[in-house]
Amino acid sequence: MLHIVFYMGLIQNSEGAMACLGHVELEICVDTVEGLRTAQNLGVDRIELCGPLSVGGVTPSYGMMRAARGSEVPVLAMIRPRSGGFVYSSAEEGVMMDDIDAAREAGLAGVVLGAACRDHTLDQKMLERLVARAQGMDLTLHRVFDMTPDPLRALEHAIELGFARILTSGHAVKAYDGVEQLARLVRAANGRISIMAGSGVAPNNIAALVDGSAVGAVHASCRGAVDSWDNVPSEFGFGATSRSVDAGVIEGMKLALLGG
């Protein structure tokens, strides 16, 4: 296996030879103001701003979007009107259109989109309309991609639609189990779109994941231990626990990418 050390855009293999690799981007997804500030202060490459990550992330509130206004780190808002699947009604599409407008008005760099047909293929018509509404903004296709029956065909559709990147676990539950598929996607993309690995990415597997797949970006929540909310009985259904972004986990990810 090729052992890599990231240093100023170069890699060093086990024989000491140097070759150009380029920067591997680290994107952090957050669902709290505190998590947003932590990620901003640690200088990650990009932030995905979400509503509760306990349901996989939904559209953040307009107040949360405004909290990211003027961020030196690019912030993209998740545009997902509810939890569950990705087959959306025309009414839900209208909500997503308005949420894209809200992200633009809040000054965010971009949005994270996805929509599917009942056969799990990408809903190209709806995505065309959503992408048109987000014209000029940075665009990520979210993990609706991992539900598609033909990932290489979906890759081509994502490129045609104008997405800058695809967030994917390589059609596996966790990205480190989808390394081979991620590598195939990187080869098929051939620089036309970024393949960003996400789901279960952690300091103890990120280097091997990048090494095995050659992805140009990784995505993680970098959350710490579960904390109980103070004075909130769980039986009332308000949410029993919270997991905040952990600065130490982010630093561990960055160190691992540097070969430390």
Residue frames as qw, qx, qy, qz and C-alpha x, y, z in Angstrom:
[[0.000, 0.888, 0.459, 0.000, 0.00, 0.00, 0.00],
 [0.359, 0.532, -0.037, 0.766, 1.15, 3.54, -0.75],
 [0.420, -0.633, -0.442, 0.478, 1.79, 5.43, 2.46],
 [0.253, 0.696, 0.216, 0.637, 1.19, 9.14, 2.09],
 [0.353, -0.505, -0.337, 0.712, 2.18, 12.24, 3.99],
 [0.213, 0.861, 0.368, 0.279, 0.35, 15.47, 3.12],
 [0.454, -0.554, -0.034, 0.697, 2.64, 18.50, 3.06],
 [0.077, 0.620, -0.163, -0.763, 2.01, 21.72, 1.16],
 [0.700, 0.524, -0.074, -0.480, 0.13, 19.94, -1.62],
 [0.417, 0.485, -0.760, -0.112, 2.63, 17.09, -2.00],
 [0.933, -0.285, 0.089, -0.199, 2.63, 13.43, -1.04],
 [0.050, 0.620, -0.783, 0.022, 5.58, 11.34, -0.06],
 [0.918, -0.018, -0.305, -0.254, 5.37, 7.63, -0.74],
 [0.864, -0.480, 0.142, 0.054, 7.09, 4.89, 1.24],
 [0.822, 0.162, 0.099, 0.537, 10.19, 5.14, -0.99],
 [0.349, -0.556, -0.057, 0.752, 10.60, 8.86, -0.32],
 [0.235, 0.257, 0.509, 0.787, 9.55, 10.07, -3.79],
 [0.148, 0.461, 0.354, -0.800, 7.48, 13.24, -3.95],
 [0.111, 0.351, 0.723, 0.584, 4.50, 13.76, -6.23],
 [0.238, -0.111, 0.035, -0.964, 1.83, 16.43, -6.56],
 [0.040, -0.372, -0.919, 0.129, -1.42, 15.50, -4.83],
 [0.215, -0.500, -0.272, -0.794, -3.27, 18.74, -4.21],
 [0.226, -0.209, 0.552, -0.775, -5.18, 19.75, -1.14],
 [0.300, -0.351, -0.881, -0.105, -7.71, 17.30, 0.32],
 [0.281, -0.457, -0.003, -0.844, -10.63, 19.42, 1.51],
 [0.187, -0.229, -0.859, 0.418, -12.12, 18.93, 4.96],
 [0.358, -0.407, -0.271, -0.795, -15.83, 19.79, 5.19],
 [0.049, -0.110, -0.822, 0.557, -17.62, 19.78, 8.55],
 [0.337, -0.522, -0.564, -0.544, -21.39, 19.50, 8.94],
 [0.086, -0.035, -0.591, 0.801, -22.88, 21.38, 11.91],
 [0.258, -0.592, -0.668, -0.370, -26.36, 21.84, 13.36],
 [0.413, -0.787, -0.350, 0.295, -25.69, 24.32, 16.18],
 [0.142, 0.967, -0.113, 0.179, -24.33, 27.86, 16.41],
 [0.540, -0.700, 0.459, 0.087, -21.58, 26.58, 18.72],
 [0.809, 0.062, 0.503, 0.297, -20.58, 23.96, 16.15],
 [0.492, 0.814, 0.171, 0.258, -20.57, 26.60, 13.44],
 [0.119, -0.950, 0.275, -0.091, -18.22, 28.82, 15.44],
 [0.716, -0.442, 0.511, 0.175, -15.91, 25.93, 16.30],
 [0.768, 0.335, 0.430, 0.334, -15.57, 24.90, 12.66],
 [0.302, 0.924, 0.042, 0.231, -15.02, 28.52, 11.58],
 [0.341, -0.876, 0.341, -0.011, -12.33, 29.11, 14.20],
 [0.724, -0.310, 0.571, 0.233, -10.40, 25.98, 13.22],
 [0.188, 0.644, -0.457, -0.584, -10.24, 26.97, 9.57],
 [0.621, 0.170, 0.758, 0.106, -11.80, 23.96, 7.85],
 [0.183, -0.007, 0.585, 0.790, -12.30, 24.21, 4.10],
 [0.373, -0.266, -0.447, -0.769, -16.09, 24.28, 4.04],
 [0.230, 0.071, 0.750, -0.616, -19.09, 24.01, 6.38],
 [0.304, -0.349, -0.732, -0.501, -22.42, 22.33, 5.67],
 [0.230, -0.082, 0.448, -0.860, -25.07, 24.04, 7.81],
 [0.377, -0.242, -0.843, -0.297, -27.98, 21.81, 8.78],
 [0.666, -0.451, 0.091, -0.587, -30.97, 21.39, 10.97],
 [0.716, -0.455, 0.487, -0.208, -30.81, 18.41, 13.36],
 [0.309, 0.489, -0.796, -0.177, -28.17, 15.87, 12.34],
 [0.435, -0.077, 0.829, -0.344, -30.03, 13.26, 14.39],
 [0.715, 0.470, 0.457, -0.244, -32.27, 12.82, 11.32],
 [0.707, 0.231, 0.424, 0.518, -29.47, 13.18, 8.78],
 [0.189, -0.281, 0.105, 0.935, -29.73, 16.95, 8.52],
 [0.253, 0.745, 0.603, 0.134, -32.58, 19.11, 7.25],
 [0.245, 0.695, 0.114, 0.667, -32.82, 22.76, 6.19],
 [0.360, -0.235, -0.477, 0.767, -31.48, 25.05, 8.95],
 [0.010, 0.848, 0.470, -0.247, -33.58, 27.95, 10.15],
 [0.368, 0.817, 0.082, 0.436, -33.17, 31.37, 8.57],
 [0.399, -0.889, 0.202, -0.099, -31.71, 32.56, 11.87],
 [0.814, -0.305, 0.384, 0.311, -29.04, 29.85, 11.67],
 [0.660, 0.518, 0.270, 0.472, -28.29, 30.86, 8.09],
 [0.053, 0.941, -0.020, 0.332, -27.89, 34.49, 9.13],
 [0.663, -0.698, 0.245, 0.114, -25.54, 33.42, 11.91],
 [0.782, -0.034, 0.390, 0.485, -23.16, 32.28, 9.16],
 [0.376, 0.908, 0.140, 0.119, -23.31, 35.59, 7.27],
 [0.094, 0.921, -0.362, 0.113, -19.87, 36.91, 6.37],
 [0.873, -0.356, 0.312, 0.114, -18.12, 33.64, 7.26],
 [0.062, 0.726, -0.612, -0.308, -14.53, 33.44, 6.04],
 [0.263, -0.076, 0.954, 0.124, -15.11, 29.70, 5.67],
 [0.406, -0.029, -0.520, -0.751, -17.59, 28.98, 2.84],
 [0.368, 0.104, 0.770, -0.511, -20.94, 27.82, 4.25],
 [0.345, -0.071, -0.700, -0.621, -23.47, 25.76, 2.29],
 [0.546, -0.072, 0.448, -0.704, -27.00, 25.22, 3.61],
 [0.136, 0.140, 0.976, 0.096, -28.65, 21.84, 3.45],
 [0.497, 0.083, -0.123, -0.855, -31.92, 22.16, 1.51],
 [0.298, -0.130, -0.943, -0.072, -34.06, 19.27, 2.73],
 [0.399, -0.422, -0.084, -0.810, -37.64, 20.09, 3.84],
 [0.824, -0.373, 0.156, -0.397, -38.11, 17.04, 6.08],
 [0.339, -0.420, 0.842, 0.013, -36.51, 13.84, 7.26],
 [0.787, 0.255, 0.532, -0.179, -37.04, 10.54, 5.45],
 [0.680, 0.251, 0.538, 0.430, -36.80, 9.79, 1.75],
 [0.178, -0.400, 0.242, 0.866, -36.04, 12.11, -1.13],
 [0.089, 0.448, 0.727, 0.513, -39.18, 11.86, -3.26],
 [0.023, -0.326, -0.327, 0.887, -40.72, 15.31, -2.98],
 [0.270, 0.721, 0.638, -0.020, -44.11, 16.74, -3.87],
 [0.296, 0.632, 0.224, 0.680, -44.61, 19.95, -5.81],
 [0.389, -0.888, -0.108, -0.220, -45.48, 21.69, -2.54],
 [0.765, -0.515, 0.130, 0.365, -42.20, 20.51, -1.00],
 [0.612, 0.300, 0.241, 0.691, -40.34, 21.68, -4.07],
 [0.010, -0.854, -0.184, -0.486, -41.85, 25.12, -3.48],
 [0.623, -0.778, 0.035, 0.073, -40.52, 25.08, 0.07],
 [0.781, -0.163, 0.226, 0.558, -37.04, 24.15, -1.19],
 [0.386, 0.630, 0.241, 0.629, -37.16, 26.98, -3.72],
 [0.265, -0.908, -0.058, -0.320, -37.92, 29.45, -0.94],
 [0.770, -0.575, 0.130, 0.243, -35.19, 27.95, 1.25],
 [0.694, 0.211, 0.206, 0.656, -32.66, 28.42, -1.57],
 [0.086, 0.805, 0.148, 0.567, -33.74, 32.06, -1.72],
 [0.576, -0.814, -0.002, -0.074, -33.29, 32.32, 2.05],
 [0.824, -0.253, 0.154, 0.483, -29.75, 30.92, 1.82],
 [0.480, 0.483, 0.201, 0.704, -28.90, 33.43, -0.88],
 [0.186, -0.865, -0.129, -0.448, -30.42, 36.31, 1.11],
 [0.724, -0.680, 0.052, 0.103, -28.44, 35.22, 4.16],
 [0.142, 0.870, -0.467, -0.073, -25.24, 35.54, 2.15],
 [0.789, -0.274, 0.546, 0.070, -24.27, 31.86, 2.14],
 [0.061, -0.503, 0.686, 0.523, -21.87, 30.50, -0.44],
 [0.380, 0.111, -0.783, -0.481, -24.09, 27.68, -1.64],
 [0.767, -0.130, 0.240, -0.580, -26.62, 24.94, -1.04],
 [0.116, -0.195, 0.973, 0.042, -26.74, 21.16, -0.75],
 [0.664, 0.190, -0.064, -0.721, -29.48, 19.57, -2.86],
 [0.029, -0.094, 0.983, 0.153, -31.00, 16.24, -3.78],
 [0.683, 0.188, 0.219, -0.671, -34.26, 14.76, -5.09],
 [0.154, -0.145, 0.955, 0.207, -35.23, 11.31, -6.33],
 [0.644, -0.011, -0.413, -0.644, -37.88, 9.51, -8.33],
 [0.834, -0.294, 0.256, -0.391, -39.67, 6.51, -6.86],
 [0.961, 0.202, -0.141, 0.126, -37.24, 4.16, -8.62],
 [0.661, -0.620, 0.088, 0.413, -34.39, 5.90, -6.71],
 [0.570, 0.359, 0.226, 0.704, -32.95, 7.53, -9.82],
 [0.163, -0.288, -0.151, 0.932, -32.22, 11.24, -9.57],
 [0.277, 0.790, 0.532, -0.128, -35.24, 13.43, -10.28],
 [0.481, 0.057, 0.267, 0.833, -33.50, 15.36, -13.04],
 [0.010, 0.686, 0.431, 0.586, -36.41, 17.64, -13.85],
 [0.471, -0.851, -0.233, 0.003, -36.84, 18.80, -10.26],
 [0.669, -0.427, 0.088, 0.602, -33.10, 19.11, -9.78],
 [0.392, 0.377, 0.336, 0.769, -32.85, 21.21, -12.95],
 [0.182, -0.827, -0.308, -0.433, -35.38, 23.63, -11.47],
 [0.641, -0.732, -0.092, 0.211, -33.68, 23.72, -8.08],
 [0.662, -0.128, 0.193, 0.713, -30.24, 24.23, -9.63],
 [0.221, 0.596, 0.336, 0.695, -31.62, 27.04, -11.79],
 [0.381, -0.877, -0.230, -0.182, -32.99, 28.73, -8.66],
 [0.681, -0.635, 0.115, 0.345, -29.52, 28.46, -7.07],
 [0.676, 0.613, 0.055, 0.405, -27.72, 29.88, -10.10],
 [0.190, 0.790, -0.301, 0.499, -24.35, 31.35, -9.17],
 [0.612, -0.616, 0.388, -0.309, -24.16, 29.47, -5.85],
 [0.079, 0.403, -0.911, 0.024, -21.85, 26.59, -4.96],
 [0.837, -0.040, -0.110, -0.535, -23.70, 23.27, -5.33],
 [0.101, -0.294, 0.942, -0.125, -23.31, 19.88, -3.63],
 [0.742, -0.105, -0.478, -0.459, -25.41, 16.83, -4.50],
 [0.463, -0.482, 0.598, -0.443, -26.10, 15.11, -1.19],
 [0.195, -0.232, 0.953, -0.019, -26.31, 11.41, -0.33],
 [0.764, 0.387, 0.222, -0.465, -29.49, 10.86, -2.31],
 [0.439, 0.613, -0.616, -0.228, -26.72, 9.76, -4.70],
 [0.096, -0.316, 0.929, -0.167, -26.09, 6.67, -2.54],
 [0.614, 0.237, 0.617, -0.431, -29.65, 5.44, -3.16],
 [0.561, 0.568, -0.284, -0.531, -29.32, 5.50, -6.96],
 [0.947, 0.040, 0.314, -0.045, -29.31, 2.11, -8.74],
 [0.786, 0.410, 0.105, 0.451, -26.64, 3.10, -11.28],
 [0.407, -0.766, -0.034, 0.497, -24.00, 5.33, -9.64],
 [0.428, -0.132, 0.434, 0.782, -21.98, 5.93, -12.80],
 [0.094, 0.601, 0.589, 0.532, -25.07, 7.11, -14.65],
 [0.310, -0.881, -0.343, 0.103, -26.03, 9.30, -11.69],
 [0.512, -0.462, 0.149, 0.709, -22.51, 10.73, -11.73],
 [0.281, 0.215, 0.508, 0.785, -22.96, 11.84, -15.33],
 [0.129, -0.779, -0.538, -0.294, -26.34, 13.37, -14.51],
 [0.451, -0.770, -0.188, 0.411, -24.80, 15.31, -11.61],
 [0.427, -0.219, 0.315, 0.819, -22.15, 16.70, -13.94],
 [0.114, 0.473, 0.597, 0.638, -24.78, 17.66, -16.52],
 [0.277, -0.831, -0.479, -0.046, -26.80, 19.43, -13.83],
 [0.214, 0.776, -0.170, 0.568, -23.82, 21.56, -12.83],
 [0.737, -0.675, -0.023, 0.006, -23.00, 20.28, -9.35],
 [0.134, 0.816, -0.536, 0.170, -19.50, 21.06, -8.08],
 [0.029, 0.341, -0.905, 0.252, -19.29, 17.93, -5.94],
 [0.766, -0.247, -0.470, -0.362, -21.06, 14.76, -4.85],
 [0.349, -0.466, 0.664, -0.469, -21.24, 13.76, -1.20],
 [0.876, 0.063, -0.371, -0.301, -21.19, 9.97, -1.11],
 [0.612, -0.504, 0.592, -0.143, -20.26, 6.99, 1.02],
 [0.148, 0.365, -0.857, -0.332, -19.63, 4.91, -2.10],
 [0.724, -0.114, -0.429, -0.527, -23.07, 3.29, -1.85],
 [0.549, -0.117, -0.762, 0.323, -22.14, 1.79, 1.53],
 [0.449, -0.807, -0.385, 0.003, -23.47, 2.66, 4.96],
 [0.435, -0.802, 0.161, 0.376, -20.03, 3.97, 5.95],
 [0.430, 0.837, -0.292, -0.171, -17.51, 5.51, 3.58],
 [0.165, -0.595, 0.785, 0.058, -14.64, 3.25, 4.66],
 [0.631, 0.117, 0.766, -0.051, -16.73, 0.27, 3.49],
 [0.616, 0.723, 0.299, -0.088, -17.25, 1.96, 0.12],
 [0.292, -0.680, 0.410, 0.533, -13.61, 2.68, -0.71],
 [0.432, 0.042, 0.751, 0.498, -13.56, 0.64, -3.92],
 [0.256, 0.752, 0.586, 0.159, -16.72, 2.30, -5.22],
 [0.119, -0.927, -0.009, 0.357, -15.37, 5.73, -4.24],
 [0.383, -0.435, 0.569, 0.583, -12.20, 4.99, -6.20],
 [0.384, 0.378, 0.741, 0.400, -14.27, 3.99, -9.25],
 [0.101, 0.910, 0.398, -0.062, -16.24, 7.23, -8.99],
 [0.257, -0.788, 0.238, 0.506, -13.05, 9.30, -8.76],
 [0.396, -0.132, 0.699, 0.581, -11.70, 7.62, -11.89],
 [0.273, 0.597, 0.702, 0.275, -14.98, 8.06, -13.76],
 [0.040, -0.931, -0.228, 0.282, -15.27, 11.71, -12.70],
 [0.699, 0.244, 0.188, 0.645, -11.78, 12.37, -14.09],
 [0.290, -0.172, -0.101, 0.936, -11.65, 15.84, -12.59],
 [0.109, -0.439, -0.499, -0.739, -15.03, 16.94, -13.96],
 [0.569, -0.653, -0.127, -0.484, -16.66, 16.92, -10.50],
 [0.011, -0.482, 0.739, -0.470, -15.32, 16.46, -6.98],
 [0.746, -0.280, -0.588, -0.136, -16.09, 13.22, -5.14],
 [0.173, -0.545, 0.489, -0.659, -16.41, 13.94, -1.41],
 [0.544, -0.123, -0.827, 0.070, -16.41, 10.94, 0.93],
 [0.325, -0.381, 0.348, -0.792, -18.74, 11.11, 3.91],
 [0.860, -0.308, -0.146, -0.380, -20.38, 8.92, 6.60],
 [0.922, -0.364, -0.005, 0.129, -18.39, 7.50, 9.47],
 [0.598, 0.560, -0.238, 0.522, -15.23, 9.43, 8.59],
 [0.618, -0.785, 0.002, 0.032, -13.01, 9.81, 11.66],
 [0.045, -0.853, 0.517, 0.047, -9.37, 10.51, 12.57],
 [0.566, -0.343, 0.748, 0.041, -8.61, 6.79, 12.77],
 [0.676, 0.299, 0.651, 0.170, -9.76, 6.00, 9.22],
 [0.342, 0.881, 0.064, -0.321, -9.50, 9.21, 7.19],
 [0.062, -0.677, 0.625, 0.383, -5.92, 8.65, 5.95],
 [0.374, -0.011, 0.908, 0.189, -6.65, 5.10, 4.77],
 [0.458, 0.671, 0.540, -0.218, -9.89, 6.29, 3.17],
 [0.256, 0.876, -0.188, -0.364, -8.11, 8.99, 1.17],
 [0.212, -0.495, 0.791, 0.291, -5.22, 6.65, 0.35],
 [0.420, 0.136, 0.893, 0.082, -7.53, 3.92, -0.94],
 [0.394, 0.704, 0.585, -0.082, -9.97, 6.07, -2.88],
 [0.388, 0.073, 0.245, 0.885, -8.02, 9.19, -3.97],
 [0.021, -0.854, -0.511, -0.097, -11.02, 11.40, -3.12],
 [0.335, 0.437, -0.060, 0.832, -10.31, 15.12, -3.15],
 [0.311, -0.448, 0.196, -0.815, -12.56, 15.96, -0.21],
 [0.361, -0.231, -0.879, 0.209, -13.90, 14.41, 2.99],
 [0.407, -0.500, -0.121, -0.755, -16.99, 15.28, 5.02],
 [0.480, -0.193, -0.789, 0.332, -17.58, 14.60, 8.71],
 [0.394, -0.809, -0.296, -0.320, -19.56, 15.80, 11.72],
 [0.416, 0.346, -0.519, 0.662, -16.57, 15.60, 14.11],
 [0.562, -0.635, -0.054, -0.528, -18.91, 15.37, 17.07],
 [0.049, 0.421, -0.780, 0.460, -17.74, 14.49, 20.54],
 [0.106, -0.167, -0.942, 0.270, -19.30, 12.47, 23.33],
 [0.294, -0.611, -0.591, -0.437, -23.03, 12.56, 24.00],
 [0.046, 0.071, -0.476, 0.875, -24.07, 15.18, 26.53],
 [0.113, -0.599, -0.792, 0.043, -27.38, 15.13, 28.37],
 [0.069, -0.626, -0.157, -0.761, -29.48, 18.27, 28.32],
 [0.092, 0.016, -0.651, 0.753, -29.83, 19.81, 31.74],
 [0.291, 0.252, 0.542, -0.747, -33.23, 19.56, 33.45],
 [0.587, 0.246, -0.327, -0.699, -35.07, 18.04, 30.48],
 [0.654, -0.062, 0.723, -0.215, -36.81, 14.72, 31.21],
 [0.028, -0.193, 0.805, 0.560, -36.42, 12.49, 28.16],
 [0.195, 0.406, 0.892, -0.041, -39.99, 11.20, 28.41],
 [0.233, 0.721, 0.258, -0.600, -41.31, 14.63, 27.38],
 [0.706, 0.475, 0.455, 0.261, -39.87, 14.06, 23.91],
 [0.100, 0.971, -0.084, -0.202, -37.82, 17.25, 23.63],
 [0.673, 0.572, -0.398, 0.249, -34.60, 15.36, 22.82],
 [0.817, -0.564, -0.071, 0.096, -32.62, 13.65, 25.50],
 [0.710, -0.364, 0.228, 0.558, -29.09, 14.19, 24.32],
 [0.351, 0.919, -0.111, -0.137, -26.85, 16.47, 22.29],
 [0.821, -0.093, 0.237, 0.511, -23.58, 15.86, 20.42],
 [0.093, 0.951, -0.073, -0.286, -21.59, 19.00, 19.76],
 [0.698, 0.625, -0.234, 0.262, -18.77, 19.51, 17.27],
 [0.758, -0.581, 0.082, 0.285, -15.54, 18.70, 19.09],
 [0.189, 0.915, -0.343, -0.098, -12.51, 20.87, 18.35],
 [0.446, -0.506, 0.733, 0.092, -10.21, 18.00, 19.30],
 [0.739, 0.279, 0.610, 0.062, -11.81, 15.71, 16.71],
 [0.498, 0.866, 0.036, -0.025, -11.41, 18.35, 13.99],
 [0.081, -0.828, 0.551, 0.070, -7.76, 18.81, 14.93],
 [0.638, -0.208, 0.739, 0.061, -7.34, 15.03, 14.84],
 [0.724, 0.571, 0.386, 0.023, -8.78, 14.91, 11.34],
 [0.304, 0.929, -0.210, -0.015, -6.46, 17.68, 10.16],
 [0.346, -0.655, 0.670, 0.053, -3.46, 15.97, 11.76],
 [0.754, 0.080, 0.650, 0.054, -4.35, 12.66, 10.12],
 [0.629, 0.753, 0.186, 0.038, -4.53, 14.38, 6.73],
 [0.108, 0.904, -0.411, 0.035, -1.08, 15.78, 7.38],
 [0.772, 0.269, -0.561, 0.126, 0.24, 12.30, 8.03],
 [0.131, -0.556, 0.580, -0.581, 0.60, 12.81, 11.79]]
